[in-house]
Amino acid sequence: MSNAGKKVEISTNKKEWHPSPLVDQIVLVSTLEKDGSPNVATKSWTSMVAFGPPPIIMFGCNVEHATAKNISNRGEFVINIPSDDLLATCWVVGSDPQIRGADRFKNNGLTPLPGNKIQTPHVGECKGHIECVLDSTKKWGKEIVFFGKIVSVSVNAELLEGDSNERYCKLSPLFYLDHIWAAPLGEPRRPVDPKPESGC
């Protein structure tokens, strides 16, 4: 007998969601250490919270992570948008505790590029960059949410060419599902289209 359409209550602990009914975009957050060297970390709790003015974006982090300490010290960060060809790199950056600080750039073939409005560098291999200055924080236990005021946004030039379908295919963002699973965007489509006109 099929269980299609049957509702089953599951745990409130997101770590136990398999599959996860809520997925998150994978980003690389770059920060600066106290000595001025760059650091980068993989994150997935990210969302716009206000279109502004000023526009505000948030992401969550463990308070013991270097990323959280760097933002608290420096008051700025960059949310870098990787495409799906960086999936393996994002996974290593986010899962190897032995690699720290600037070695996270060097050991993973990532290039720190100068920011436009802040000192924190971009990750050159990413296709989009959102520069933020710290607006406020909210803490729950060992988790902290940083609310950043967006001061500059930049993307690779080719993302501004072609129709919307082509642009999203070029961006090809990544999404964290659960455990060790991630997925690319898939086929962009509009609600009025019964089927996408063309795939990526």
C-alpha positions as CSV (number, residue, x, y, z in Angstrom):
1,M,0.0,0.0,0.0
2,S,1.4,3.4,-1.0
3,N,2.3,6.1,1.6
4,A,2.0,8.8,-1.0
5,G,0.5,12.0,0.6
6,K,0.6,10.6,4.1
7,K,2.0,13.0,6.6
8,V,4.5,11.8,9.2
9,E,5.9,14.0,12.0
10,I,9.7,14.0,12.2
11,S,12.3,15.3,14.7
12,T,12.7,19.1,15.2
13,N,16.5,18.5,15.1
14,K,17.6,19.6,11.6
15,K,20.5,17.2,11.7
16,E,18.0,14.3,11.7
17,W,16.2,15.5,8.6
18,H,16.7,12.9,5.8
19,P,15.6,14.2,3.4
20,S,15.6,17.8,4.6
21,P,12.4,19.7,3.8
22,L,14.4,22.9,4.1
23,V,17.6,23.4,2.0
24,D,20.3,26.1,2.3
25,Q,22.5,27.8,-0.3
26,I,26.2,27.0,0.1
27,V,28.5,30.0,0.4
28,L,32.1,30.7,1.2
29,V,32.4,33.4,3.9
30,S,35.7,35.3,3.8
31,T,37.1,37.2,6.8
32,L,40.3,38.7,8.1
33,E,42.3,37.4,11.0
34,K,43.8,39.7,13.7
35,D,47.1,39.8,11.8
36,G,45.4,40.7,8.6
37,S,45.7,37.4,6.8
38,P,42.6,36.1,5.0
39,N,40.4,33.2,6.1
40,V,37.5,31.4,4.4
41,A,34.8,29.0,5.7
42,T,31.9,27.1,4.1
43,K,28.5,28.1,5.4
44,S,24.9,27.4,4.5
45,W,22.7,29.3,6.9
46,T,22.3,32.4,4.8
47,S,19.3,34.7,3.9
48,M,18.3,38.2,3.0
49,V,16.3,39.6,5.9
50,A,15.7,43.2,4.7
51,F,15.8,44.8,1.2
52,G,16.4,48.1,2.9
53,P,17.6,50.7,2.8
54,P,19.9,49.5,4.2
55,P,19.8,46.0,2.7
56,I,20.6,43.4,5.4
57,I,21.8,39.8,5.0
58,M,22.4,37.2,7.7
59,F,24.2,34.0,8.2
60,G,24.7,31.6,11.1
61,C,27.9,30.3,12.7
62,N,29.3,28.6,15.8
63,V,30.7,31.1,18.2
64,E,33.9,29.1,18.5
65,H,34.7,29.2,14.8
66,A,37.4,31.5,13.6
67,T,34.9,33.1,11.2
68,A,32.7,34.3,14.2
69,K,35.8,35.6,16.1
70,N,37.1,37.4,13.0
71,I,33.8,39.2,12.3
72,S,33.5,40.2,16.0
73,N,37.0,41.6,15.9
74,R,36.9,43.2,12.4
75,G,33.2,44.1,11.9
76,E,33.1,43.0,8.3
77,F,32.8,39.9,6.0
78,V,32.2,38.8,2.4
79,I,29.7,36.2,1.4
80,N,31.1,34.6,-1.8
81,I,28.8,32.6,-4.1
82,P,30.4,29.4,-5.5
83,S,29.1,27.5,-8.5
84,D,28.7,23.7,-8.5
85,D,32.1,23.2,-9.9
86,L,33.5,24.2,-6.5
87,L,31.5,21.6,-4.6
88,A,34.5,19.4,-3.6
89,T,36.5,22.5,-2.6
90,C,33.6,23.8,-0.4
91,W,33.3,20.4,1.3
92,V,37.0,20.3,2.1
93,V,37.1,23.9,3.3
94,G,34.1,23.2,5.6
95,S,35.2,19.8,6.9
96,D,39.0,19.8,7.5
97,P,39.7,21.3,11.0
98,Q,43.4,20.9,10.5
99,I,43.6,23.6,7.8
100,R,43.3,27.1,9.4
101,G,43.6,30.7,8.4
102,A,45.3,31.7,5.2
103,D,46.1,28.0,4.5
104,R,42.4,27.5,3.7
105,F,43.0,29.7,0.7
106,K,46.4,28.3,-0.3
107,N,45.7,24.6,0.3
108,N,42.5,24.7,-1.7
109,G,43.6,26.7,-4.7
110,L,41.5,29.7,-3.8
111,T,42.6,33.3,-4.6
112,P,42.0,36.2,-2.3
113,L,41.1,39.3,-4.4
114,P,40.7,42.9,-3.0
115,G,37.3,43.9,-1.9
116,N,35.6,47.0,-3.3
117,K,34.5,48.8,-0.2
118,I,36.0,46.8,2.7
119,Q,39.4,45.3,3.5
120,T,38.2,41.6,3.6
121,P,39.0,39.9,0.3
122,H,36.8,38.1,-2.2
123,V,37.3,34.5,-3.1
124,G,38.3,34.9,-6.8
125,E,37.0,31.5,-8.0
126,C,33.5,32.4,-6.8
127,K,31.0,34.1,-9.3
128,G,29.4,36.5,-6.9
129,H,30.5,38.6,-3.9
130,I,28.4,40.4,-1.2
131,E,30.5,42.7,1.0
132,C,29.1,43.4,4.4
133,V,29.8,45.5,7.5
134,L,28.5,44.1,10.7
135,D,25.1,45.6,11.8
136,S,24.1,43.4,14.8
137,T,24.2,39.8,16.2
138,K,21.8,37.4,17.8
139,K,23.0,34.5,19.9
140,W,21.5,31.2,20.9
141,G,23.8,29.0,23.0
142,K,26.9,28.3,20.9
143,E,25.2,29.6,17.7
144,I,25.4,33.2,16.6
145,V,23.7,34.9,13.7
146,F,25.5,37.9,12.1
147,F,23.4,40.5,10.4
148,G,25.4,42.4,7.8
149,K,24.7,45.7,6.0
150,I,25.4,45.1,2.3
151,V,27.8,47.8,1.1
152,S,28.9,46.3,-2.3
153,V,27.8,43.5,-4.6
154,S,29.8,42.2,-7.6
155,V,29.4,39.4,-10.0
156,N,31.4,37.9,-12.9
157,A,30.7,39.9,-16.1
158,E,29.3,36.9,-18.0
159,L,26.5,36.7,-15.5
160,L,25.0,39.9,-16.9
161,E,24.9,38.5,-20.5
162,G,22.0,36.5,-22.0
163,D,18.4,35.9,-20.8
164,S,17.6,35.0,-17.2
165,N,17.7,31.3,-17.8
166,E,21.2,31.6,-19.3
167,R,22.4,33.8,-16.4
168,Y,21.2,31.4,-13.7
169,C,22.8,28.5,-15.6
170,K,26.1,30.3,-15.6
171,L,25.8,31.2,-11.9
172,S,24.9,27.5,-11.1
173,P,24.6,28.0,-7.3
174,L,24.9,25.1,-4.8
175,F,22.5,24.0,-2.1
176,Y,23.2,21.9,1.0
177,L,20.6,19.2,1.5
178,D,21.6,17.0,4.5
179,H,24.5,15.0,5.8
180,I,26.9,14.7,2.8
181,W,24.4,15.6,0.1
182,A,24.3,18.8,-2.0
183,A,22.7,19.8,-5.3
184,P,23.0,22.4,-8.0
185,L,20.1,24.8,-8.9
186,G,18.6,22.6,-11.7
187,E,16.5,24.0,-14.4
188,P,15.3,27.6,-13.9
189,R,11.6,28.2,-14.8
190,R,8.9,30.7,-14.2
191,P,5.6,29.8,-12.4
192,V,3.7,30.5,-15.6
193,D,5.7,28.0,-17.6
194,P,4.4,24.4,-17.6
195,K,7.9,23.3,-18.5
196,P,11.3,25.1,-18.6
197,E,12.1,26.3,-22.1
198,S,15.7,25.1,-21.9
199,G,17.9,23.4,-19.4
200,C,21.3,24.3,-18.2
